[in-house]
Amino acid sequence: MAKLRPCCTDRSLGGEDWTVYQGPVPTLGSHLSSPYLDRPLIPLAVALPPLLENIEAELANKKLELTKKRRLRRRAELIRGLLMPSRIT
């Protein structure tokens, strides 16, 4: 198997440094397969509320580190924003 090599770096996630790795390019005739491709698509309005409930349950845990709480709060804000109906102007 070919070794992965760094492709680019992204610092858009709150100053954290994320390196994106470029994998080997498939040859013609090869078949790309993923178990996720076989699953039916679920609307965000159905998938996000349970995620938000899990995050809020985790936030209720008083033993969490401050950094983890901050990350969970940001994630909860993002999900709430996605669940809000958008205004068309």
C-alpha positions, -999 to 999 in steps of 0.1 A, spaced: 0 0 0 13 35 -9 24 57 19 2 88 26 19 121 22 9 156 35 -11 176 10 -20 208 28 -26 224 63 -58 240 75 -59 264 105 -95 274 102 -107 254 132 -99 277 161 -61 278 156 -57 241 157 -34 228 131 -50 201 109 -29 183 83 -48 168 53 -32 137 39 -34 128 2 -39 91 -3 -29 70 -33 -48 78 -65 -70 48 -76 -61 32 -109 -86 30 -138 -110 1 -133 -106 -1 -95 -137 0 -75 -140 25 -46 -162 11 -19 -174 24 15 -199 10 40 -214 45 43 -223 46 6 -246 17 10 -267 34 37 -297 55 29 -293 93 33 -309 108 64 -321 144 65 -302 166 89 -335 175 107 -337 138 117 -300 131 124 -290 162 144 -315 163 173 -302 130 188 -266 143 184 -276 175 202 -292 154 230 -260 134 234 -239 165 236 -261 181 262 -261 150 283 -223 150 281 -222 187 291 -242 178 322 -212 158 334 -195 180 360 -162 161 357 -154 173 322 -122 193 315 -127 229 306 -113 224 270 -137 195 264 -167 215 277 -158 244 254 -155 221 224 -189 205 232 -205 239 237 -192 250 202 -205 217 187 -239 222 203 -241 258 190 -232 246 155 -260 219 156 -285 244 170 -276 268 141 -281 240 116 -315 231 131 -328 267 130 -349 275 99 -330 298 76 -343 332 66 -346 339 29 -338 375 22 
